[in-house]
Amino acid sequence: MARPDKHQRQAQRAREEIAANLARGRAAKAADAALALGPSERDAMMVQLAQAAAQDVERAFNTNDTDALFAWLGRVAREPRLLSGPPAAALRMRWVLFLAAMRAQQWPRAAAHWVELKSHVGNAVLAHAIEAYMQAQGQPAIEAIKRALEPEIDRLGYDEARPKLSHPAPKHVDEVETACFRCFGSEPWGRCYEIVTGWIAAAPQPVAHELRRTLVLLGRRELLERWDSPAALDVARIAAECAAKSGSPVESLPTVELALRVAARSLPQLRSDRRKAEACATIVEAALTHEGLQPLVEGAVLALDFEPPCLDVVLRMLGALMNRRPSVAAVFFTAKSLFGAVTNEIDTPVPATPEFWVAAVRDLLSTPKAFTGFLARLSPHTRSDAVLNLVHAASFDLGMELIDRLWADASEGIREALALAASRTIERQRFDLRPRNGRVDVKRFREMLTEAGEFETANVPDAALRSLLNSAEGQFMASALNFEAALAPLSGKPLDQWRSICERVMPYEVGLLELAIEHEPSTAKRKTLVTKFWSRRSTLRARAESWSEAGMNDHVLARKHLAKHLLDDLAPDSGDAAHALNDLFVHRAPSRLLERVSAALLDAIAREGTVAHTDEMLRALALAKRFKPGSTNKKPSKKKPKAVKKNRFSSEARGAILQNQLDLMPSEDDAAAISPRDRAP
Amino acid sequence: MSGEGTRVDNPYAVLGIAPMLDGDAIKRAYFKRLATTPPHGDPEAFRKLRAAYETLAQADTRALAWLHAPVDRDAEIAAWETQFRARVDAACASLRSESEKARVLDRFVRQLARMRLTPP
């Protein structure tokens, strides 16, 4: 027996497969196997196949299995005899396939089926509508369809659920506006924003760009609508965010301006509301992309009021401002000082390096006038903090250069801040340069503690003091007590820099006077320094306060020279002298100084010819009586007595006036009564 | 400074201009107002006018004043509506028409799916 050829074997296998699939109810697989055979080879099984196909198509239709229906469409196109089942079943199958063809928009196939079906559609209007539907490829005029529709069933007052409006994503730039406007007009803002941002995420670049541009326009309208509502800030954030990404600065400017105004309204109330702070930060960042808005942002951000929970967000805002407007580097320094005032522990890292600060200071130096203008707008306390932070952030050289360059354009208030900053930065420099090998021994430690007057060290054994000195706390105490002594004198370039600004800054700070005297060996020049220092203090009261300040801060040299020249070129009135005398007495001024001021008081009274009967004056007169010139025990001077300055009163007249005033004075008991209590410890 | 101590809530309103940042236009508006509010006529009104101008004359305080100036919401909305409302309405009308058409077609297709043909 001859072996069957390849084709015969394949046909046999296909027939077996058809039979097996039909037996198992797998009509689709059986039909596929049949289609592998030649048309004539299928003849024997077509009846069974047609029957199975009709059943499977009906199943697919009932279960809405569109894939299966579309596959049957293809099979029937290749083998029309699949529709050769019983007439009713074949008609039903054809109808279902016709509907599937229309659904698949396979219009030629649908038309082919329609030719066979048309005669079975009894309703001519319906047949006409179906033809219109096919001809228009699924988009006929509504009028052509409406007449063929069955009347809607009365659902007892319930309307048929309307299908949800669909918002297909625009595929081209031209479609964007209509799609967005449709969405805006038919959906609430939140939903509209959600839909459009969804489109943006999936759209190609040009369409996404256009979508953002349109969303900015819509955001502007929504922002105006909600201007007075708490939601305005959120809408403003969205609009600003889209504007920043839209890349259309000119077009988006009005919207960003509006958003910035909402932010400016909210910024002062940020405090601890983090969500609001983040919205404002987004708006600020968007606004900074517009050069024209940068001064506005600066103004708004400088008006910030905030609390610790928002610090990092506020820093983000300031960082953005800093990146765009390097000339407001000071904003950062201000911010740092403000943050320091709010909390001593800021965990948030400041997004900058020391190099950054140095660069920022150099940048400020390029526009000193602008920076002094900025400082002038700050409150005195904030200004002082800002300048201190600024100088602190820079190197010593740069800090001194900054003070030097800013001085010319600075107002009196700024100069005070600059002088204070100079004092601190020089002190720090001297501390950094102090000799490191000067370890404090027990003897010196005991002396320092005794000088400080806070510890009774006489009975404390050396071992106990050594133990304290070796502890961390003792080391800290020693370094604090030894601070002044440990400061290194200025020399070299730092000394030159100090000398270049000395005359300008020195009159503002008694600490700077101390520094100036320390670095000036000439007695005559020291006097000149004091005279210069006094030039800013035209009253005896102010001079006495400076002397007291020098004492309180252990500026020994300044204290000595100020006392020496306290009354130089000054003829105080009686009120001024009385206040100064009381002040000096309270601050433990030495008797010789009190005597000189008492004499000045009495001279003033003699000149004025009258005396005010105030408590202050009465106390001062009591002190004047106690510290009459020459009343203290002092060794007789061997020096030649100086010539007495000629007074405009004759000696008799002056004696009479003085006697008259002294009679009015309280007794020494009165002066003694105020002295122990009022004098500083 | 004559205006020192006099705080003006909305300096733009005192000068009779819309909020703006144009320093020259503000100056012009000030002098225009000054003609009708001389210092000797109504000192209080002049003080206010001067304070308003001083606020707006400096760039930084002008910026703050602009930021906090009230927004003429109605005018802004009217401008937006004039420019875009017709386009929004047209888009919405076409959406309504399309959704009505989609609803009709959906009914039509469902009707066809329900239909049983007369057997031959």
Interface residues (C-beta under 8 A of the other chain):
Chain A: F61 P87 A88 L91 R92 W95 L99 M102 R103 L117 H120 V121 G122 A129 I130 Y133 G138 P140 I142 I145 K146 A148 L149 E150 R162 P163 L165 S166 E177 T178 A179 F181 R182 F184 G185 S186 L217 R220 R221 L224 E225 W227 L258 L260 R261 A264 R265 G292 P295 L296 E298 G299 A300 A303 G373 R377
Chain B: L21 A59 D60 A63 L64 W66 L67 H68 V71 R73 E76 I77 W80 F84 R87 V88 D89 A90 A91 C92 S94 L95 S99 E100 K101 A102 R103 V104 L105 D106 R107 F108 V109 Q111 L112 A113 M115 R116 L117 T118 P119 P120
